[in-house]
């Protein structure tokens, strides 16, 4: 079968490898759509792992079912989790399944930028395969994983009606956060980015106002929020300067959600007294999702509350996957790139 093999952001090659064979309890999915995630182009994170077939935002059709698999049939339209938690350990029992040791070890093979993917038995047993609602396309189904990550993150900050929100960074993660915050009844949403194209996408996704990250300062938010800073600041940009903007923009008693990794594992300095001692500001992080949140993501999309299709700007076959990586890496006018392995 054909795969897009990742060596670096500027070196993604069309290669051949054997089609996966499945064993008892396993499923083979014929991939129809696979999204390029922001983490796929974090070269500082990926560069020592190649060559590798990336791609974890998948949707497709069940092509084969192994012996002992129940509840699924050949031809069904599905999405799947690349990682699944055990649901039994200390972390899972305390609602931190994203740091479960098993979650870090499980994965499907070889990756979503391939014609076929094998789903191991453990992923199926832990409810990591999801039927797509009839009204969702394969493209939309491939969003179930990133939307689920946003669902989990906004649970951590107790998003609810009336909260004011600042989203720093209007790439795909930021735009999904804007959509969900709007669907959850946020009172004011401001978005920042260095790209005018992405700022326009932020408005289309539900932001009340946008401002260039280069000229943003906390007073900009006060102007739209009755003199107050943001109840919730969501950091979706990897620059250290963005982190400091975020810290300066949280209202007293508010919450900063760190959703993006900081480029090159850089360290920052925290103003401890200002943040923790005097102003009761909370800093939380969120990583990955639980299978139940992927189910919730599909429901939100099926109900029209997360109109993700408008975020797709480019589609490529496997032979042109390198173009998608280059577009995202160079920060051009694109938001979501979908790879279509069967085209």
Order of alpha helices (4+ residues) and beta strands (2+ residues): beta-beta-beta-alpha-beta-beta-alpha-alpha-beta-alpha-beta-alpha-alpha-beta-alpha-beta-alpha-beta-alpha-beta-alpha-beta-beta-alpha-beta-alpha-beta
